[in-house]
Amino acid sequence: MRELLNDIERWQQAGKQIAVARVVDIEGSGPRDPGAAMAVNEDGEVVGSVSGGCVEGAVVAEALEILRGDKQPRLVKFGYSDDEAFAVGLTCGGIIHLFIAPLTW
């Protein structure tokens, strides 16, 4: 998370809305350990990683939906058996659980 702070601070000073996604659990094999984080601003700029690239696009889409929609935090999961996760490239065989929430000041 520390590697995200400079960008988050810059975005916050510019008045951008920001959502943070964090790996909270892994079942089986996963690309990143719990605690891995990604921040997304309302313009779709991204810093950090929750999956090493395999589901980043889908996570960005979820984050933007939160920022543009009801602003409610949510738990999401991607796994090998999920059609959507397979389509976006999570082929490591496990399931990753993410908590995605808007960053409020």
C-alpha positions in Angstrom: 0.0 0.0 0.0 2.9 2.4 0.7 3.9 2.4 -3.0 0.4 3.8 -3.8 0.5 6.7 -1.3 2.2 9.3 -3.5 -0.2 8.8 -6.4 -3.2 8.7 -4.0 -2.1 12.0 -2.4 -1.6 13.6 -5.8 -5.0 12.5 -7.0 -6.6 13.6 -3.7 -5.0 17.1 -4.0 -6.4 17.3 -7.6 -9.9 16.5 -6.2 -10.2 13.1 -7.9 -12.5 10.4 -6.7 -10.5 7.2 -5.8 -11.3 3.6 -5.2 -9.0 1.1 -3.6 -9.0 -2.6 -4.2 -7.2 -5.0 -1.9 -6.7 -8.7 -1.9 -8.3 -10.0 1.3 -8.1 -13.8 0.7 -6.9 -16.4 -1.6 -8.1 -20.0 -2.1 -5.5 -22.2 -3.7 -3.0 -20.6 -5.9 -3.1 -16.9 -6.4 -1.0 -14.3 -8.3 -0.6 -11.9 -5.3 -0.8 -12.3 -1.6 -3.4 -10.8 0.7 -2.7 -7.2 1.3 -1.8 -6.5 -2.4 -3.5 -3.3 -3.4 -4.5 -1.2 -6.4 -5.9 2.3 -6.5 -8.0 3.6 -9.4 -9.1 7.2 -9.9 -12.3 8.4 -11.7 -10.3 9.0 -14.9 -9.3 5.3 -15.0 -5.7 5.9 -13.9 -4.3 3.0 -12.0 -1.5 2.4 -9.5 -0.6 -0.9 -7.9 -1.6 -4.4 -8.7 -3.9 -7.1 -7.2 -3.2 -9.9 -9.7 0.0 -9.3 -11.6 -2.0 -8.4 -14.6 -4.4 -11.3 -15.1 -7.6 -9.6 -13.8 -6.6 -6.0 -13.5 -8.9 -4.8 -16.2 -11.9 -6.4 -14.5 -10.9 -4.9 -11.2 -10.6 -1.4 -12.8 -14.1 -1.8 -14.2 -15.5 -2.8 -10.8 -13.7 0.2 -9.2 -15.1 2.6 -11.8 -18.6 1.2 -11.4 -18.4 1.9 -7.6 -17.1 5.5 -8.2 -19.7 6.2 -10.9 -22.6 4.4 -9.2 -23.8 3.9 -5.7 -20.3 4.3 -4.0 -20.9 1.2 -1.9 -17.9 -1.0 -1.0 -18.1 -4.6 -2.2 -16.4 -7.9 -2.0 -15.7 -9.5 -5.4 -14.0 -12.7 -6.3 -12.3 -14.1 -9.4 -11.5 -17.8 -9.8 -10.5 -20.3 -12.4 -14.0 -21.8 -12.5 -15.7 -18.4 -13.0 -16.4 -17.7 -16.7 -15.6 -14.1 -16.3 -12.4 -14.7 -14.5 -11.2 -17.2 -17.0 -12.1 -14.7 -19.8 -10.0 -12.0 -18.2 -7.1 -14.4 -17.7 -7.0 -15.8 -14.1 -5.6 -19.2 -15.0 -3.5 -19.8 -11.9 -6.1 -22.3 -10.6 -7.1 -20.4 -7.4 -9.7 -17.9 -6.3 -8.9 -14.3 -5.2 -11.2 -12.3 -3.0 -11.0 -8.5 -3.3 -12.5 -5.7 -1.2 -13.1 -2.7 -3.4 -14.2 0.6 -1.7 -14.2 4.3 -2.5 -11.5 6.2 -0.6 -13.2 8.8 1.6 -11.4 11.6 3.4 
